[in-house]
Amino acid sequence: MESTVAVEKQRQRAPSKRSLATRARILDAAERVFAERGFEGASMRDIAALASTQVGLVHHHGGGKEELFRQTVARRAEELSKLRLTALEARKAEGPLDLGAVLGCFLGPYLERAANGGPQWFAYARVVAHVSADPRWRAISARHFDPTAGRFIDEIAALHPQASRRRIASGFVYSVAAMLALLTSRWRADALGESGPEEEIGEAHLAELVTFCAAGIAATLAPAGRA
């Protein structure tokens, strides 16, 4: 009898498919509004309108605006972390790593999702850029990004044992910034290069990005006089 009651309570607590769909729609809308307007410029009313739902439901699923912002960041951060760590372990199983391989395992999963996961991933890149640029979101970064980033910094440190972790971390942050620039500002490169419409994100972009970031980090970490 007690088991039956426990199962029934669990069923009552489980969100319905409709509720899950509403929450996903709200997070998609929040992602786009935060990406376009930043945290300060976004409003719960605008998010509700874009999600075609009521403001009350936005508060129900997301809490206040700050908590909704955190949830918007967290949703894809968890997926990215799993993809990156899986790529890293798979590459380590193939043989010794070099700097390019480490960076490829970190940068590649995002570019793959941007290429194949739909336009929301480009909006998410802008949201991440907002988080990276504002120290007030330090707690969000610490919770959702730093554990995975630390793992990759460890791998770079193993390749450059004489380099300070502070310098390695700086190069890593610059690399993340370069990735976000690729995802959010390709139109600038095209305009300055007098080229045609933006090309779809692909393997060539990843190779170019990894080459750029690896060379920059290697030069930064090289002993004085050997850069």
CYANA upper distance limits for C-alpha pairs under 8 A (distance plus 0.5 A):
  1 MET  CA      5 VAL  CA      6.88
  2 GLU  CA      6 ALA  CA      6.71
  3 SER  CA      7 VAL  CA      6.76
  4 THR  CA      8 GLU  CA      6.69
  5 VAL  CA      9 LYS  CA      6.69
  6 ALA  CA     10 GLN  CA      6.73
  7 VAL  CA     11 ARG  CA      6.76
  8 GLU  CA     12 GLN  CA      6.79
  9 LYS  CA     13 ARG  CA      6.78
 10 GLN  CA     14 ALA  CA      6.68
 15 PRO  CA     19 SER  CA      6.38
 15 PRO  CA     20 LEU  CA      6.96
 16 SER  CA     20 LEU  CA      6.75
 17 LYS  CA     21 ALA  CA      6.56
 18 ARG  CA     22 THR  CA      6.65
 19 SER  CA     23 ARG  CA      6.69
 20 LEU  CA     24 ALA  CA      6.68
 21 ALA  CA     25 ARG  CA      6.66
 22 THR  CA     26 ILE  CA      6.67
 23 ARG  CA     27 LEU  CA      6.69
 23 ARG  CA     61 HIS  CA      6.52
 23 ARG  CA     62 GLY  CA      8.50
 24 ALA  CA     28 ASP  CA      6.63
 25 ARG  CA     29 ALA  CA      6.69
 25 ARG  CA     51 ALA  CA      6.17
 26 ILE  CA     30 ALA  CA      6.51
 26 ILE  CA     47 ILE  CA      7.50
 26 ILE  CA     48 ALA  CA      7.53
 26 ILE  CA     51 ALA  CA      5.84
 26 ILE  CA     58 VAL  CA      7.05
 26 ILE  CA     61 HIS  CA      8.46
 27 LEU  CA     31 GLU  CA      6.47
 27 LEU  CA     68 LEU  CA      8.34
 27 LEU  CA     71 GLN  CA      8.26
 27 LEU  CA     72 THR  CA      6.33
 28 ASP  CA     32 ARG  CA      6.93
 28 ASP  CA     51 ALA  CA      8.20
 28 ASP  CA     72 THR  CA      8.49
 28 ASP  CA    120 GLN  CA      7.59
 29 ALA  CA     33 VAL  CA      6.70
 29 ALA  CA     47 ILE  CA      6.04
 29 ALA  CA     48 ALA  CA      8.13
 29 ALA  CA     50 LEU  CA      6.18
 29 ALA  CA     51 ALA  CA      5.90
 30 ALA  CA     34 PHE  CA      6.35
 30 ALA  CA     47 ILE  CA      5.93
 30 ALA  CA     68 LEU  CA      8.14
 30 ALA  CA     69 PHE  CA      7.99
 30 ALA  CA     72 THR  CA      7.37
 31 GLU  CA     35 ALA  CA      6.42
 31 GLU  CA     72 THR  CA      6.58
 31 GLU  CA    120 GLN  CA      7.93
 31 GLU  CA    123 ALA  CA      6.81
 31 GLU  CA    124 TYR  CA      6.68
 31 GLU  CA    127 VAL  CA      7.46
 32 ARG  CA     36 GLU  CA      6.66
 32 ARG  CA    120 GLN  CA      7.76
 32 ARG  CA    123 ALA  CA      6.12
 32 ARG  CA    124 TYR  CA      8.12
 33 VAL  CA     37 ARG  CA      6.41
 33 VAL  CA     38 GLY  CA      7.89
 33 VAL  CA     42 ALA  CA      6.46
 33 VAL  CA     46 ASP  CA      7.98
 33 VAL  CA     47 ILE  CA      6.94
 34 PHE  CA     38 GLY  CA      5.10
 34 PHE  CA     39 PHE  CA      6.12
 34 PHE  CA     41 GLY  CA      8.21
 34 PHE  CA     42 ALA  CA      6.26
 34 PHE  CA     69 PHE  CA      8.19
 34 PHE  CA    127 VAL  CA      6.76
 35 ALA  CA    123 ALA  CA      5.94
 35 ALA  CA    124 TYR  CA      7.27
 35 ALA  CA    125 ALA  CA      8.39
 35 ALA  CA    126 ARG  CA      5.50
 35 ALA  CA    127 VAL  CA      5.35
 35 ALA  CA    130 HIS  CA      8.38
 36 GLU  CA    123 ALA  CA      8.34
 36 GLU  CA    126 ARG  CA      8.22
 37 ARG  CA     41 GLY  CA      5.30
 37 ARG  CA     42 ALA  CA      6.05
 38 GLY  CA     42 ALA  CA      6.65
 38 GLY  CA    127 VAL  CA      7.90
 38 GLY  CA    130 HIS  CA      7.20
 39 PHE  CA     69 PHE  CA      8.02
 42 ALA  CA     46 ASP  CA      7.53
 42 ALA  CA     47 ILE  CA      8.11
 43 SER  CA     47 ILE  CA      6.90
 43 SER  CA     65 LYS  CA      8.24
 44 MET  CA     48 ALA  CA      6.58
 44 MET  CA     55 VAL  CA      6.96
 44 MET  CA     58 VAL  CA      7.54
 44 MET  CA     59 HIS  CA      8.45
 44 MET  CA     65 LYS  CA      7.24
 45 ARG  CA     49 ALA  CA      6.67
 45 ARG  CA     55 VAL  CA      6.28
 46 ASP  CA     50 LEU  CA      6.71
 47 ILE  CA     51 ALA  CA      6.61
 47 ILE  CA     58 VAL  CA      8.21
 48 ALA  CA     52 SER  CA      6.47
 48 ALA  CA     53 THR  CA      5.68
 48 ALA  CA     54 GLN  CA      6.14
 48 ALA  CA     55 VAL  CA      5.75
 48 ALA  CA     57 LEU  CA      8.47
 48 ALA  CA     58 VAL  CA      6.71
 49 ALA  CA     53 THR  CA      6.78
 49 ALA  CA     54 GLN  CA      7.97
 53 THR  CA     57 LEU  CA      7.33
 53 THR  CA     58 VAL  CA      8.09
 54 GLN  CA     58 VAL  CA      7.18
 55 VAL  CA     59 HIS  CA      6.95
 56 GLY  CA     60 HIS  CA      6.61
 57 LEU  CA     61 HIS  CA      6.59
 58 VAL  CA     62 GLY  CA      6.15
 58 VAL  CA     63 GLY  CA      7.77
 59 HIS  CA     63 GLY  CA      5.02
 59 HIS  CA     64 GLY  CA      6.47
 59 HIS  CA     65 LYS  CA      8.50
 62 GLY  CA     67 GLU  CA      6.85
 62 GLY  CA     68 LEU  CA      5.04
 62 GLY  CA     71 GLN  CA      7.72
 63 GLY  CA     67 GLU  CA      6.27
 63 GLY  CA     68 LEU  CA      6.56
 64 GLY  CA     68 LEU  CA      6.63
 65 LYS  CA     69 PHE  CA      6.60
 66 GLU  CA     70 ARG  CA      6.85
 67 GLU  CA     71 GLN  CA      6.68
 68 LEU  CA     72 THR  CA      6.57
 69 PHE  CA     73 VAL  CA      6.89
 70 ARG  CA     74 ALA  CA      6.55
 70 ARG  CA    140 ILE  CA      7.05
 71 GLN  CA     75 ARG  CA      6.54
 72 THR  CA     76 ARG  CA      8.10
 73 VAL  CA     77 ALA  CA      6.77
 73 VAL  CA    124 TYR  CA      8.13
 73 VAL  CA    127 VAL  CA      7.76
 73 VAL  CA    128 VAL  CA      7.61
 73 VAL  CA    140 ILE  CA      8.43
 73 VAL  CA    144 HIS  CA      8.33
 74 ALA  CA     78 GLU  CA      6.73
 74 ALA  CA    144 HIS  CA      6.63
 75 ARG  CA     79 GLU  CA      7.74
 76 ARG  CA     80 LEU  CA      6.58
 76 ARG  CA    124 TYR  CA      8.49
 77 ALA  CA     81 SER  CA      6.53
 77 ALA  CA    144 HIS  CA      6.62
 77 ALA  CA    145 PHE  CA      7.35
 78 GLU  CA     82 LYS  CA      6.92
 78 GLU  CA    144 HIS  CA      7.67
 79 GLU  CA     83 LEU  CA      6.82
 80 LEU  CA     84 ARG  CA      6.53
 80 LEU  CA    109 PRO  CA      7.36
 80 LEU  CA    110 TYR  CA      7.36
 81 SER  CA     85 LEU  CA      6.58
 81 SER  CA    145 PHE  CA      8.35
 81 SER  CA    148 THR  CA      6.64
 82 LYS  CA     86 THR  CA      6.46
 83 LEU  CA     87 ALA  CA      6.62
 83 LEU  CA    109 PRO  CA      6.63
 84 ARG  CA     88 LEU  CA      6.66
 84 ARG  CA    105 CYS  CA      6.27
 84 ARG  CA    106 PHE  CA      5.80
 84 ARG  CA    107 LEU  CA      8.50
 84 ARG  CA    108 GLY  CA      8.46
 84 ARG  CA    109 PRO  CA      6.62
 85 LEU  CA     89 GLU  CA      6.69
 85 LEU  CA    105 CYS  CA      8.23
 85 LEU  CA    106 PHE  CA      8.44
 85 LEU  CA    148 THR  CA      7.97
 86 THR  CA     90 ALA  CA      6.63
 87 ALA  CA     91 ARG  CA      6.60
 87 ALA  CA    105 CYS  CA      5.86
 87 ALA  CA    106 PHE  CA      8.39
 87 ALA  CA    109 PRO  CA      8.48
 88 LEU  CA     92 LYS  CA      6.64
 88 LEU  CA    102 VAL  CA      7.48
 88 LEU  CA    105 CYS  CA      5.90
 88 LEU  CA    106 PHE  CA      8.17
 89 GLU  CA     93 ALA  CA      6.76
 90 ALA  CA     94 GLU  CA      7.27
 91 ARG  CA     95 GLY  CA      7.53
 91 ARG  CA     97 LEU  CA      8.01
 91 ARG  CA    101 ALA  CA      8.09
 91 ARG  CA    105 CYS  CA      8.24
 92 LYS  CA     96 PRO  CA      6.82
 92 LYS  CA     97 LEU  CA      6.90
 97 LEU  CA    101 ALA  CA      6.39
 97 LEU  CA    102 VAL  CA      7.13
 98 ASP  CA    102 VAL  CA      6.94
 98 ASP  CA    159 LEU  CA      7.70
 99 LEU  CA    103 LEU  CA      6.77
 99 LEU  CA    156 ILE  CA      7.06
 99 LEU  CA    159 LEU  CA      7.89
 99 LEU  CA    214 ALA  CA      6.61
 99 LEU  CA    218 ALA  CA      8.50
100 GLY  CA    104 GLY  CA      6.44
100 GLY  CA    210 VAL  CA      6.56
100 GLY  CA    211 THR  CA      7.50
100 GLY  CA    214 ALA  CA      6.13
101 ALA  CA    105 CYS  CA      6.78
102 VAL  CA    106 PHE  CA      7.12
102 VAL  CA    152 PHE  CA      7.46
102 VAL  CA    155 GLU  CA      7.63
102 VAL  CA    156 ILE  CA      7.75
103 LEU  CA    107 LEU  CA      6.43
103 LEU  CA    108 GLY  CA      8.43
103 LEU  CA    210 VAL  CA      6.75
103 LEU  CA    213 CYS  CA      8.32
103 LEU  CA    214 ALA  CA      7.72
104 GLY  CA    108 GLY  CA      5.70
104 GLY  CA    206 LEU  CA      8.02
104 GLY  CA    210 VAL  CA      6.62
105 CYS  CA    109 PRO  CA      7.43
106 PHE  CA    110 TYR  CA      8.30
106 PHE  CA    152 PHE  CA      8.02
107 LEU  CA    111 LEU  CA      7.11
107 LEU  CA    176 VAL  CA      8.35
107 LEU  CA    179 MET  CA      7.52
107 LEU  CA    206 LEU  CA      7.95
107 LEU  CA    210 VAL  CA      8.17
108 GLY  CA    112 GLU  CA      6.58
108 GLY  CA    206 LEU  CA      6.91
109 PRO  CA    113 ARG  CA      6.71
110 TYR  CA    114 ALA  CA      6.57
111 LEU  CA    115 ALA  CA      6.58
111 LEU  CA    201 ILE  CA      7.28
111 LEU  CA    202 GLY  CA      7.88
111 LEU  CA    206 LEU  CA      7.55
112 GLU  CA    116 ASN  CA      6.61
112 GLU  CA    117 GLY  CA      8.20
112 GLU  CA    201 ILE  CA      8.44
112 GLU  CA    202 GLY  CA      8.03
113 ARG  CA    117 GLY  CA      5.17
113 ARG  CA    118 GLY  CA      8.07
113 ARG  CA    121 TRP  CA      7.33
114 ALA  CA    118 GLY  CA      6.98
114 ALA  CA    119 PRO  CA      7.61
114 ALA  CA    121 TRP  CA      5.81
114 ALA  CA    122 PHE  CA      6.82
114 ALA  CA    183 LEU  CA      8.38
114 ALA  CA    201 ILE  CA      7.58
115 ALA  CA    200 GLU  CA      7.37
115 ALA  CA    201 ILE  CA      5.81
115 ALA  CA    202 GLY  CA      7.16
117 GLY  CA    121 TRP  CA      7.17
119 PRO  CA    123 ALA  CA      7.25
120 GLN  CA    124 TYR  CA      6.63
121 TRP  CA    125 ALA  CA      6.83
122 PHE  CA    126 ARG  CA      7.28
122 PHE  CA    183 LEU  CA      6.73
122 PHE  CA    184 THR  CA      7.26
123 ALA  CA    127 VAL  CA      7.02
124 TYR  CA    128 VAL  CA      6.67
125 ALA  CA    129 ALA  CA      6.67
125 ALA  CA    180 LEU  CA      6.50
125 ALA  CA    183 LEU  CA      7.13
125 ALA  CA    184 THR  CA      7.34
126 ARG  CA    130 HIS  CA      6.87
126 ARG  CA    180 LEU  CA      7.98
126 ARG  CA    184 THR  CA      7.08
127 VAL  CA    131 VAL  CA      6.95
128 VAL  CA    132 SER  CA      6.61
129 ALA  CA    133 ALA  CA      6.62
129 ALA  CA    177 ALA  CA      8.31
129 ALA  CA    180 LEU  CA      7.26
130 HIS  CA    134 ASP  CA      6.90
131 VAL  CA    135 PRO  CA      8.20
131 VAL  CA    137 TRP  CA      6.19
131 VAL  CA    138 ARG  CA      8.36
131 VAL  CA    140 ILE  CA      8.27
131 VAL  CA    141 SER  CA      7.76
132 SER  CA    137 TRP  CA      8.21
132 SER  CA    141 SER  CA      8.21
134 ASP  CA    138 ARG  CA      8.18
137 TRP  CA    141 SER  CA      6.94
138 ARG  CA    142 ALA  CA      6.55
139 ALA  CA    143 ARG  CA      6.59
140 ILE  CA    144 HIS  CA      6.42
140 ILE  CA    145 PHE  CA      8.14
141 SER  CA    145 PHE  CA      5.48
141 SER  CA    146 ASP  CA      6.44
142 ALA  CA    146 ASP  CA      5.36
142 ALA  CA    147 PRO  CA      7.77
143 ARG  CA    147 PRO  CA      7.88
145 PHE  CA    149 ALA  CA      6.67
146 ASP  CA    150 GLY  CA      6.25
147 PRO  CA    151 ARG  CA      6.96
148 THR  CA    152 PHE  CA      7.14
149 ALA  CA    153 ILE  CA      6.68
150 GLY  CA    154 ASP  CA      6.59
151 ARG  CA    155 GLU  CA      7.09
152 PHE  CA    156 ILE  CA      6.91
153 ILE  CA    157 ALA  CA      6.54
153 ILE  CA    165 ARG  CA      8.34
153 ILE  CA    168 ILE  CA      7.28
153 ILE  CA    169 ALA  CA      7.03
153 ILE  CA    172 PHE  CA      7.70
154 ASP  CA    158 ALA  CA      6.74
155 GLU  CA    159 LEU  CA      7.14
156 ILE  CA    160 HIS  CA      6.78
156 ILE  CA    168 ILE  CA      7.75
157 ALA  CA    161 PRO  CA      5.92
157 ALA  CA    163 ALA  CA      7.58
157 ALA  CA    165 ARG  CA      7.40
157 ALA  CA    168 ILE  CA      7.51
160 HIS  CA    221 LEU  CA      7.99
163 ALA  CA    167 ARG  CA      7.43
163 ALA  CA    168 ILE  CA      7.50
163 ALA  CA    221 LEU  CA      6.48
164 SER  CA    168 ILE  CA      6.92
165 ARG  CA    169 ALA  CA      6.44
166 ARG  CA    170 SER  CA      6.73
167 ARG  CA    171 GLY  CA      6.86
167 ARG  CA    220 THR  CA      8.12
167 ARG  CA    221 LEU  CA      7.60
168 ILE  CA    172 PHE  CA      6.69
168 ILE  CA    217 ILE  CA      7.90
168 ILE  CA    221 LEU  CA      7.72
169 ALA  CA    173 VAL  CA      6.63
170 SER  CA    174 TYR  CA      6.72
171 GLY  CA    175 SER  CA      6.73
171 GLY  CA    213 CYS  CA      8.47
171 GLY  CA    216 GLY  CA      7.84
171 GLY  CA    217 ILE  CA      5.71
171 GLY  CA    220 THR  CA      7.92
172 PHE  CA    176 VAL  CA      6.88
172 PHE  CA    217 ILE  CA      8.06
173 VAL  CA    177 ALA  CA      6.74
174 TYR  CA    178 ALA  CA      6.73
174 TYR  CA    213 CYS  CA      8.34
175 SER  CA    179 MET  CA      6.80
175 SER  CA    213 CYS  CA      5.94
176 VAL  CA    180 LEU  CA      6.78
177 ALA  CA    181 ALA  CA      6.61
178 ALA  CA    182 LEU  CA      6.75
178 ALA  CA    209 LEU  CA      7.99
178 ALA  CA    213 CYS  CA      8.18
179 MET  CA    183 LEU  CA      6.90
179 MET  CA    209 LEU  CA      7.63
180 LEU  CA    184 THR  CA      6.49
180 LEU  CA    185 SER  CA      8.43
181 ALA  CA    185 SER  CA      5.59
181 ALA  CA    186 ARG  CA      7.55
182 LEU  CA    186 ARG  CA      5.89
185 SER  CA    189 ALA  CA      7.64
186 ARG  CA    190 ASP  CA      6.78
186 ARG  CA    198 GLU  CA      7.39
187 TRP  CA    191 ALA  CA      6.54
187 TRP  CA    198 GLU  CA      6.98
188 ARG  CA    192 LEU  CA      6.56
189 ALA  CA    193 GLY  CA      6.31
190 ASP  CA    194 GLU  CA      6.34
190 ASP  CA    195 SER  CA      5.55
190 ASP  CA    196 GLY  CA      7.24
190 ASP  CA    197 PRO  CA      7.82
190 ASP  CA    198 GLU  CA      7.27
191 ALA  CA    195 SER  CA      6.94
201 ILE  CA    205 HIS  CA      6.75
202 GLY  CA    206 LEU  CA      7.17
203 GLU  CA    207 ALA  CA      6.67
204 ALA  CA    208 GLU  CA      6.63
205 HIS  CA    209 LEU  CA      6.52
206 LEU  CA    210 VAL  CA      6.51
207 ALA  CA    211 THR  CA      6.57
208 GLU  CA    212 PHE  CA      6.66
209 LEU  CA    213 CYS  CA      6.62
210 VAL  CA    214 ALA  CA      6.28
211 THR  CA    215 ALA  CA      6.54
212 PHE  CA    216 GLY  CA      6.77
213 CYS  CA    217 ILE  CA      6.65
214 ALA  CA    218 ALA  CA      6.45
215 ALA  CA    219 ALA  CA      6.56
216 GLY  CA    220 THR  CA      6.67
217 ILE  CA    221 LEU  CA      6.61
218 ALA  CA    222 ALA  CA      6.48
218 ALA  CA    227 ALA  CA      8.29
219 ALA  CA    227 ALA  CA      5.41
220 THR  CA    227 ALA  CA      7.75
222 ALA  CA    226 ARG  CA      6.43
222 ALA  CA    227 ALA  CA      5.73
223 PRO  CA    227 ALA  CA      7.33
